[in-house]
Amino acid sequence: MDSFSARADQLSDTLRQMEHNAGDDQLFALGYIIPQLTLVAEYVEPEDDFDVCFTRWLHQVFDDDQMAEEDRQQILELWQQAITLADQ
């Protein structure tokens, strides 16, 4: 398995663990991020840095979905938490 896919799997596992401990106010954001990881891992040409690629992807889908700024911020905060946890 290449490092791009391995990182996607690692972050997916981390986000799923976060989902188990999440409050109701975080479930929307986590439910939004997790399926996006699968899409990026399957359909985006692998790059050197999965985290950068996925962050760029998130900003694009936020625009496509016309997501509210508050939701964007919450999703990005949880994404950063997932990165930190996955790297521990």
C-alpha positions in Angstrom: 0.0 0.0 0.0 1.4 3.4 -0.9 1.9 6.1 1.7 -0.9 8.2 0.3 -3.4 5.4 0.9 -1.8 4.4 4.1 -2.2 8.0 5.5 -5.8 8.1 4.3 -6.5 4.9 6.2 -4.6 6.1 9.3 -6.6 9.4 9.4 -9.9 7.5 8.7 -9.2 5.3 11.7 -8.4 8.3 13.8 -11.6 10.2 12.8 -13.7 7.1 13.5 -12.2 6.9 17.0 -13.0 10.6 17.4 -16.6 9.9 16.2 -17.1 7.3 19.0 -16.2 10.0 21.6 -17.8 13.0 19.9 -20.5 15.1 21.3 -23.7 15.7 19.3 -22.4 19.0 18.1 -19.4 17.3 16.4 -21.2 14.5 14.6 -22.2 16.6 11.5 -18.6 17.6 11.0 -17.2 14.2 11.5 -19.9 12.7 9.3 -18.8 15.1 6.6 -15.1 14.5 6.8 -15.0 10.7 6.9 -16.7 10.0 3.5 -14.5 12.7 1.9 -11.4 10.8 3.0 -12.6 7.8 1.0 -13.3 9.9 -2.1 -9.8 11.5 -2.0 -8.1 8.1 -1.4 -9.9 6.5 -4.3 -10.2 9.2 -6.9 -7.4 11.8 -6.5 -4.1 11.2 -8.1 -1.7 10.4 -5.1 0.5 13.3 -4.1 3.5 13.4 -1.7 1.4 15.0 1.2 -2.0 13.5 1.8 -2.8 16.1 4.5 -2.2 19.0 2.1 -4.1 17.4 -0.7 -7.1 16.6 1.6 -7.2 20.1 3.0 -7.3 21.5 -0.5 -10.1 19.1 -1.4 -12.1 20.2 1.7 -11.9 23.8 0.6 -13.2 22.9 -2.8 -16.1 20.8 -1.6 -17.0 23.5 0.9 -17.3 25.9 -2.0 -19.2 23.4 -4.1 -21.6 22.7 -1.2 -21.9 26.4 -0.4 -21.2 25.5 3.2 -21.7 28.0 6.0 -18.5 29.5 7.5 -19.2 28.2 10.9 -19.5 24.6 9.6 -16.3 25.0 7.6 -14.4 26.2 10.7 -15.7 23.3 12.8 -14.7 20.8 10.1 -11.3 22.3 9.7 -10.7 22.3 13.5 -11.6 18.6 13.7 -9.4 17.8 10.7 -6.5 19.5 12.4 -7.2 17.5 15.6 -7.3 14.3 13.6 -3.9 15.1 12.1 -2.4 15.8 15.5 -3.9 12.6 17.0 -2.8 10.5 14.1 0.8 11.8 14.4 1.1 10.9 18.1 
